[in-house]
């Protein structure tokens, strides 16, 4: 699991560094940012679920 995450981080940094909106319009920038956010959430969600499963149940 840790080695998979280490492999994904350089790829994500490269993706962010090379991502440029197709035009200067604010609308295009918004849609590009939303698509990037959607992609990132799908990548992070499984890791968060695995981490949550390792936590003890809340006391209450």
C-alpha positions as CSV (number, residue, x, y, z in Angstrom):
1,X,0.0,0.0,0.0
2,X,2.7,2.5,0.9
3,X,4.7,1.8,-2.2
4,X,1.6,2.4,-4.4
5,X,1.1,5.8,-2.7
6,X,4.8,6.7,-3.2
7,X,4.4,5.8,-6.9
8,X,1.3,8.0,-7.3
9,X,2.7,11.1,-5.7
10,X,5.3,12.0,-8.4
11,X,2.6,11.4,-11.0
12,X,0.2,13.7,-9.3
13,X,2.8,16.4,-8.9
14,X,3.7,16.2,-12.6
15,X,0.0,16.3,-13.5
16,X,-0.5,19.5,-11.5
17,X,2.7,21.1,-12.8
18,X,1.7,20.5,-16.5
19,X,-2.0,21.2,-16.3
20,X,-2.9,24.4,-18.0
21,X,-6.4,25.6,-19.0
22,X,-7.2,25.5,-22.7
23,X,-8.0,29.2,-22.7
24,X,-7.9,32.2,-20.4
25,X,-11.6,32.2,-19.8
26,X,-12.7,31.9,-16.2
27,X,-15.3,29.3,-17.2
28,X,-12.8,27.0,-18.8
29,X,-10.5,27.3,-15.7
30,X,-13.4,26.5,-13.5
31,X,-14.3,23.3,-15.4
32,X,-10.6,22.3,-15.6
33,X,-10.3,22.8,-11.8
34,X,-13.5,20.8,-11.1
35,X,-12.3,17.9,-13.3
36,X,-9.0,17.9,-11.5
37,X,-10.8,17.9,-8.1
38,X,-13.1,15.1,-9.2
39,X,-10.2,13.0,-10.3
40,X,-8.2,13.6,-7.1
41,X,-11.2,12.7,-4.9
42,X,-11.5,9.3,-6.7
43,X,-7.8,8.7,-6.1
44,X,-7.9,9.7,-2.4
45,X,-11.2,8.1,-1.4
46,X,-9.9,4.5,-1.2
47,X,-6.9,5.6,0.9
48,X,-9.2,7.4,3.3
49,X,-11.5,4.5,3.6
50,X,-8.6,2.2,4.4
51,X,-7.2,4.6,7.0
52,X,-10.7,4.9,8.6
53,X,-11.0,1.2,8.8
54,X,-7.8,1.1,10.9
55,X,-9.1,3.6,13.5
56,X,-10.8,2.3,16.6
57,X,-14.5,2.9,16.9
58,X,-15.5,6.2,18.6
59,X,-16.3,6.0,22.3
60,X,-19.6,7.4,23.3
